[in-house]
Amino acid sequence: MASEEQSPATDVWSQWLLHRRHGGDAEYEQAMRAMVERYVERVLDGARLEAGQTIADVGAGEGLLALRAIERVGGALRVWLTDVSEPMLHHARAQALEHGVADRCTFVRAAADRLEGIDDASLDVVLTRSVLAYVHDKIGALREFHRVLRPGGRISLAEPVFQDEAVAAQAIRTVIESKPPAAVSPLMPLLHRWKAAQFPDTEEKIRASAIASYSERDLLRFAQNAGFAEVHLELHIDSFPSIVRSWEVFVNSSPHPLAPPLSVIMAEQFTAAERALFERSMRPVIEDPRAVSTDRMAYLTARKPLA
Ligand SMILES: C[S@@+](CC[C@H](N)C(=O)[O-])C[C@H]1O[C@@H](n2cnc3c(N)ncnc32)[C@H](O)[C@@H]1O
């Protein structure tokens, strides 16, 4: 990977992971971290780690999978932490030092579909979480995981499935376009501007989008196409009381690293009157104690065949 310096101020990944994801709210951050910890535990359950193994946490971010793997297994687990974001690699290295496990870790700046520096057939397990979602060539990344794994090695991953959000954005656009302007509620174009800024809203854009062009079934097929066997996929759809409790958190957080927060969308695309209408209509919905969130996460495990 090219070694040009990345500034933390302009790196979308660290900006989101370390700041924007939590909307500047400690309570929301805690609730979000608890959710992420549950994903991490499931990925590690699927990995069936053993002492003495060499593994990779691809797109490691803060290094949550890597650090928890070392904590779980103890023993001499060796971990490669890879990421495209230099600021996140710095952050993960600081975390590993703080946990006293940096000597077990190797940090490499590399894209998931080009794990430069990691030898063929050198790993026992590849872990990744919420990374393939942002990679256009998902089969290429899975082929790369296959390359670095020894025969019999495993992958265990979790990826969000964002297709429904894109379909919702597309549906709002279709409703607006199918009616004469006077018959469209003034809220609809605002809902559309919000959704379309965060998710693709046409067939063409969905097809071209890394985050919304795949379903859980595609993930399974991609793993098979990349040469994996014993592919097991579970789609978990959880509906639960919304962890976004206030309008302020809602407007300042964003659902994924490439999505601008609503506060930015409103500042750039809404007039003052539109902002007032949107808040008047949506604040009660967001702050309703009965509000629910729905989460779609695909967990996949597979094995590289022995021969
Ligand atoms: C949503 S975060 C997930 C971080 C971490 N895996 C976790 O579970 O907390 C996505 C991570 O993927 C990294 N990333 C984005 N595109 C990537 C790519 N093409 N190859 C490798 N990592 C990538 C980002 O820098 C970021 O750290």
The ligand as a Gaussian input file, in Angstrom:
#p B3LYP/6-31G(d) Opt

LIG

0 1
 C      -16.751000       0.240000      10.527000
 S      -15.054000       0.173000      10.815000
 C      -14.882000      -1.395000      11.631000
 C      -13.632000      -1.474000      12.460000
 C      -13.380000      -2.774000      13.188000
 N      -13.308000      -3.907000      12.279000
 C      -14.404000      -3.036000      14.273000
 O      -14.982000      -4.130000      14.302000
 O      -14.621000      -2.175000      15.128000
 C      -14.379000      -0.133000       9.211000
 C      -12.862000      -0.264000       9.216000
 O      -12.464000      -0.742000       7.937000
 C      -11.352000       0.001000       7.497000
 N      -11.380000      -0.068000       6.016000
 C      -12.134000       0.645000       5.167000
 N      -11.921000       0.246000       3.905000
 C      -11.012000      -0.755000       3.963000
 C      -10.377000      -1.564000       2.986000
 N      -10.646000      -1.444000       1.677000
 N       -9.494000      -2.482000       3.401000
 C       -9.203000      -2.629000       4.726000
 N       -9.778000      -1.883000       5.697000
 C      -10.667000      -0.951000       5.317000
 C      -11.536000       1.378000       8.079000
 O      -10.349000       2.112000       8.157000
 C      -12.119000       1.041000       9.456000
 O      -11.113000       0.852000      10.400000

